[in-house]
């Protein structure tokens, strides 16, 4: 596993642990879409997932540490999901943004960027958006 793949896997664990395979794949596509479009990204995995305030797991030291421990074992098989996302069709239709309504604080709140974005996919755990 390369350094970049490790960061992608850690981000998938942070963002989509406990989600369906489809949810994990969609989050992987959002990372790839951000890289391709250079949306809060320099085009690299590291420059995408570590961009300030973009992926919440990297702002919480405990979650960050746990995700890096997880990468060492990849017990849930997230590396193959990341790798498959490179060649599989994008179910998010180019989304670069998403959020989990169930994880919002306070409950029922919505990120500010939703008003200026286009909903592209709804899953049980996530809503995916294209930026305008």
Secondary structure as the mmCIF struct_conf table of DSSP 4:
data_model
#
loop_
_struct_conf.conf_type_id
_struct_conf.id
_struct_conf.beg_label_comp_id
_struct_conf.beg_label_asym_id
_struct_conf.beg_label_seq_id
_struct_conf.end_label_comp_id
_struct_conf.end_label_asym_id
_struct_conf.end_label_seq_id
HELX_RH_AL_P HELX_RH_AL_P1 UNK A 3 UNK A 16
TURN_TY1_P TURN_TY1_P1 UNK A 17 UNK A 18
BEND BEND1 UNK A 19 UNK A 19
HELX_RH_AL_P HELX_RH_AL_P2 UNK A 21 UNK A 37
TURN_TY1_P TURN_TY1_P2 UNK A 38 UNK A 40
BEND BEND2 UNK A 41 UNK A 41
BEND BEND3 UNK A 43 UNK A 44
HELX_RH_AL_P HELX_RH_AL_P3 UNK A 45 UNK A 49
TURN_TY1_P TURN_TY1_P3 UNK A 50 UNK A 50
BEND BEND4 UNK A 51 UNK A 51
TURN_TY1_P TURN_TY1_P4 UNK A 52 UNK A 54
BEND BEND5 UNK A 55 UNK A 55
HELX_RH_3T_P HELX_RH_3T_P1 UNK A 56 UNK A 59
HELX_RH_AL_P HELX_RH_AL_P4 UNK A 61 UNK A 73
TURN_TY1_P TURN_TY1_P5 UNK A 75 UNK A 76
HELX_RH_AL_P HELX_RH_AL_P5 UNK A 78 UNK A 85
TURN_TY1_P TURN_TY1_P6 UNK A 86 UNK A 87
BEND BEND6 UNK A 88 UNK A 88
TURN_TY1_P TURN_TY1_P7 UNK A 91 UNK A 92
BEND BEND7 UNK A 93 UNK A 94
STRN STRN1 UNK A 97 UNK A 99
HELX_RH_3T_P HELX_RH_3T_P2 UNK A 101 UNK A 103
BEND BEND8 UNK A 105 UNK A 106
TURN_TY1_P TURN_TY1_P8 UNK A 107 UNK A 108
HELX_RH_3T_P HELX_RH_3T_P3 UNK A 112 UNK A 116
STRN STRN2 UNK A 117 UNK A 122
BEND BEND9 UNK A 124 UNK A 125
STRN STRN3 UNK A 127 UNK A 131
#
